[in-house]
Amino acid sequence: MNRSPSRSWWKTAVGLLLTAIMLFPVYWMLNVSLTRDQDMRKSPPDLLPLNGTLAGYRTVLDEQLPYLATSLVIGLGTVVLTVALAAPAGYALAKLRPRGGGLLAFLFLAAQMIPGIIMAMGFYAIYLQLGLLRSVPGLIVADSTLAVPFAVLIFTAFMSGIPGELLQAAKTDGAGALRTFWSVVLPMSRNTVVTVSLFAFLWSWSDFVFAGTLVNGGAHEPITLGIYHYIGNNNQEWNAIMATAVVASLPAAVILVLAQRYVAAGVTAGAVKD
């Protein structure tokens, strides 16, 4: 049956309206980042930056680049550590079937429900003894604890759907469990690797709880703390604050756009089986 044109039009209109409402805070952040200081308290405010300025972005380049570089290092380190731990664990749970695997999978699921602040306080006590407070490696390890349980579940769901005949063929050719994982399973899990990497990067990039607890006051701080300190020190320069937020959002947005087709495939991996 053909759909009514008027019905389709209303659905499209409602969808566009809801999208506009959800994206309006992002637009307003961009608008304020281009607004001059003297126009900031204008009533009513300008809906478009008619007399825009790039002063806020110049301030970002002068003051916020070290924070952005630190966040990039932390994000990439979290991605590497998460994939290195979660991919073999997912393979083991899906194909090697270790004793107690069901309980382990349940514990990974339960770990997702632990509030971040509780974990942060636990890490603080441990790092205080180990001398890892205010260190980038310590924050990478902490951020990975958020991503690894989720990543293991995603890898397990996908790898469970890999045909056993492929693994048996690799075993017949003389490949051990490690060689089979590296040469057969991991290349087939490309979409899942991209999905897990993206979520791990986004979690570490946007983390504030671990950063504020474990590295606050250190020599290298991520961009979330950079924005927090900047608001406290320059609470009248809203164009610079919003420009910092815009620049901090760009890497994650670009990565999400580039990886969206892999993410769509990776998230649904293992949902349907033959």
VMD Tcl script that draws the C-alpha trace (Angstrom):
set ca {
  {0.00 0.00 0.00}
  {1.21 3.51 -0.78}
  {1.69 5.85 2.10}
  {-0.32 9.05 2.20}
  {1.86 12.03 1.12}
  {0.35 14.22 3.86}
  {1.12 11.60 6.51}
  {4.73 11.32 5.34}
  {5.02 15.12 5.31}
  {3.88 15.38 8.94}
  {6.30 12.68 10.02}
  {9.14 14.51 8.31}
  {8.10 17.82 9.88}
  {7.90 16.33 13.37}
  {11.27 14.67 12.90}
  {12.89 17.92 11.78}
  {11.30 19.82 14.69}
  {12.55 17.34 17.28}
  {16.00 17.33 15.69}
  {16.12 21.13 15.76}
  {15.14 21.17 19.45}
  {17.85 18.66 20.35}
  {20.52 20.46 18.32}
  {19.60 24.00 19.43}
  {21.99 23.96 22.45}
  {24.82 23.05 20.07}
  {23.87 25.90 17.75}
  {23.61 28.33 20.67}
  {27.07 27.29 21.88}
  {28.43 28.10 18.42}
  {26.49 31.37 18.29}
  {27.79 32.57 21.66}
  {31.35 31.59 20.73}
  {31.17 34.13 17.87}
  {29.43 36.90 19.86}
  {31.30 40.04 20.92}
  {31.65 40.84 24.62}
  {29.56 44.02 24.33}
  {26.70 42.04 22.72}
  {26.71 39.24 25.28}
  {24.05 40.78 27.55}
  {21.88 42.09 24.77}
  {18.12 41.67 25.30}
  {16.76 40.02 23.30}
  {19.94 38.21 22.24}
  {20.91 37.94 18.59}
  {19.87 34.64 17.06}
  {22.67 35.06 14.52}
  {26.18 36.39 15.17}
  {25.67 39.40 12.89}
  {28.74 41.19 14.27}
  {30.73 38.07 14.98}
  {34.26 37.87 16.34}
  {36.90 35.15 16.45}
  {38.47 36.49 19.63}
  {37.24 33.48 21.61}
  {38.91 31.06 19.20}
  {42.16 33.00 19.34}
  {42.05 32.61 23.12}
  {41.55 28.86 22.68}
  {44.63 28.60 20.48}
  {46.65 30.59 23.00}
  {45.56 28.82 26.18}
  {43.75 25.51 25.58}
  {45.93 23.57 23.11}
  {47.95 21.77 25.85}
  {44.71 20.48 27.37}
  {43.52 19.26 23.97}
  {46.83 17.48 23.33}
  {46.64 15.75 26.72}
  {43.05 14.61 26.03}
  {44.15 13.21 22.67}
  {46.95 11.19 24.30}
  {44.58 9.93 27.00}
  {41.90 9.03 24.45}
  {44.26 7.10 22.18}
  {45.87 5.36 25.15}
  {42.46 4.32 26.44}
  {41.51 2.95 23.01}
  {44.69 0.86 22.75}
  {44.39 -0.53 26.27}
  {40.67 -1.25 25.93}
  {41.00 -3.16 22.65}
  {44.09 -5.02 23.87}
  {42.21 -6.28 26.94}
  {38.67 -6.66 25.64}
  {39.24 -8.39 22.29}
  {41.05 -11.47 23.71}
  {38.58 -11.60 26.60}
  {35.62 -11.53 24.22}
  {37.20 -14.26 22.10}
  {37.80 -16.43 25.14}
  {34.22 -16.04 26.39}
  {32.72 -16.61 22.94}
  {34.81 -19.48 21.60}
  {37.10 -20.97 24.23}
  {34.28 -21.29 26.80}
  {36.35 -21.07 30.01}
  {34.94 -22.43 33.27}
  {32.92 -19.71 34.99}
  {32.53 -17.73 31.77}
  {28.85 -17.07 32.41}
  {29.59 -15.63 35.83}
  {32.38 -13.49 34.37}
  {30.05 -12.09 31.72}
  {27.52 -11.26 34.44}
  {30.22 -9.44 36.42}
  {31.13 -7.39 33.35}
  {27.48 -6.42 33.03}
  {27.25 -5.54 36.73}
  {30.39 -3.41 36.46}
  {28.48 -1.06 34.15}
  {26.17 -0.19 37.05}
  {28.86 0.99 39.48}
  {28.80 4.81 39.83}
  {31.92 6.44 38.47}
  {32.55 8.47 41.63}
  {32.82 5.28 43.69}
  {35.41 3.88 41.30}
  {37.25 7.21 41.28}
  {37.61 7.18 45.06}
  {38.88 3.61 44.92}
  {41.46 4.56 42.30}
  {42.47 7.57 44.40}
  {43.32 5.37 47.37}
  {45.26 2.93 45.19}
  {47.13 5.58 43.22}
  {48.04 7.40 46.43}
  {49.98 4.29 47.49}
  {51.47 3.64 44.04}
  {52.44 7.24 43.29}
  {50.26 7.43 40.17}
  {48.17 10.44 41.17}
  {48.25 13.31 38.66}
  {49.70 11.07 35.95}
  {48.48 10.44 32.42}
  {49.05 6.64 32.54}
  {47.00 6.44 35.73}
  {44.10 8.26 34.09}
  {44.30 6.01 31.01}
  {43.97 2.92 33.21}
  {41.06 4.46 35.10}
  {39.20 5.48 31.93}
  {39.71 1.99 30.51}
  {37.74 0.49 33.39}
  {34.67 2.26 32.01}
  {35.17 0.94 28.49}
  {36.49 -2.60 29.00}
  {33.30 -4.24 30.42}
  {31.18 -2.79 27.61}
  {33.81 -3.74 25.04}
  {34.03 -7.34 26.26}
  {30.26 -7.74 25.93}
  {30.29 -6.31 22.40}
  {33.21 -8.51 21.31}
  {31.59 -11.58 22.86}
  {28.30 -10.95 21.06}
  {30.00 -10.62 17.69}
  {32.55 -13.39 18.03}
  {29.85 -15.83 19.11}
  {28.45 -15.54 15.58}
  {31.71 -16.43 13.82}
  {31.26 -19.86 12.21}
  {33.06 -22.59 14.10}
  {34.09 -24.14 10.76}
  {36.49 -21.24 10.15}
  {38.19 -21.77 13.50}
  {38.31 -25.51 12.94}
  {39.93 -24.97 9.53}
  {42.57 -22.75 11.09}
  {43.21 -25.39 13.74}
  {43.55 -28.06 11.03}
  {46.16 -25.90 9.32}
  {48.17 -25.93 12.54}
  {47.17 -22.57 14.00}
  {46.92 -22.36 17.77}
  {44.35 -20.33 19.71}
  {46.48 -17.16 19.63}
  {47.25 -17.43 15.89}
  {43.59 -18.13 15.13}
  {42.54 -15.08 17.12}
  {45.11 -12.81 15.45}
  {44.80 -14.04 11.85}
  {41.13 -15.06 11.60}
  {38.95 -13.66 14.38}
  {40.38 -10.16 14.74}
  {40.27 -9.25 11.00}
  {36.64 -10.39 10.89}
  {35.88 -8.17 13.89}
  {36.90 -4.92 12.19}
  {33.53 -3.21 12.65}
  {33.42 -4.23 16.30}
  {36.96 -2.95 16.87}
  {36.00 0.42 15.38}
  {32.84 0.58 17.49}
  {34.64 -0.26 20.72}
  {37.46 2.17 19.89}
  {35.00 4.98 19.24}
  {33.10 4.51 22.49}
  {36.32 4.17 24.48}
  {37.66 7.39 22.95}
  {34.42 9.30 23.57}
  {34.22 8.15 27.19}
  {37.81 9.15 27.92}
  {37.51 12.42 25.98}
  {34.43 13.52 27.94}
  {35.47 12.15 31.34}
  {35.39 14.64 34.17}
  {34.91 12.53 37.31}
  {38.15 10.54 37.01}
  {40.05 13.56 35.71}
  {38.85 15.83 38.50}
  {39.70 13.21 41.13}
  {42.96 11.73 39.86}
  {44.84 14.41 37.86}
  {43.44 17.74 39.08}
  {46.37 20.05 39.74}
  {48.85 17.95 37.78}
  {51.18 19.06 35.02}
  {49.02 17.46 32.32}
  {45.25 17.85 32.48}
  {42.56 16.95 29.89}
  {40.30 19.43 28.16}
  {37.39 18.81 30.54}
  {39.49 20.25 33.36}
  {40.72 22.99 31.05}
  {37.14 24.14 30.49}
  {36.36 23.82 34.19}
  {39.35 25.96 35.21}
  {38.62 28.46 32.47}
  {35.05 28.97 33.63}
  {36.30 29.60 37.15}
  {39.00 32.05 36.08}
  {37.19 33.86 33.26}
  {33.50 33.60 34.02}
  {32.70 36.80 32.11}
  {34.33 35.80 28.79}
  {31.58 33.54 27.57}
  {32.65 33.69 23.94}
  {36.02 32.18 24.88}
  {34.36 29.58 27.11}
  {31.96 28.52 24.36}
  {34.73 28.57 21.77}
  {36.66 26.15 23.97}
  {33.60 23.90 24.16}
  {33.18 24.00 20.37}
  {36.82 23.12 19.72}
  {36.68 20.36 22.34}
  {33.63 18.87 20.60}
  {35.13 18.83 17.12}
  {37.46 15.78 17.38}
  {34.73 13.54 18.77}
  {32.21 14.79 16.18}
  {34.60 14.25 13.27}
  {35.52 10.75 14.44}
  {31.84 9.86 14.90}
  {30.96 11.03 11.38}
  {33.85 9.13 9.81}
  {33.15 5.92 11.72}
  {29.34 5.92 11.73}
  {28.90 3.11 9.20}
  {31.28 0.88 11.12}
  {29.52 1.74 14.38}
  {26.09 0.85 12.96}
  {27.42 -2.57 11.94}
  {29.38 -3.09 15.13}
  {26.57 -2.25 17.55}
  {24.21 -4.73 15.89}
  {26.90 -7.42 15.65}
  {25.70 -10.68 17.10}
  {22.09 -9.52 17.36}
  {20.95 -11.80 14.56}
  {22.23 -15.30 14.05}
  {21.60 -17.79 11.28}
}
mol new
graphics top color blue
foreach p $ca { graphics top sphere $p radius 0.5 }
foreach p [lrange $ca 0 end-1] q [lrange $ca 1 end] { graphics top cylinder $p $q radius 0.2 }
display resetview
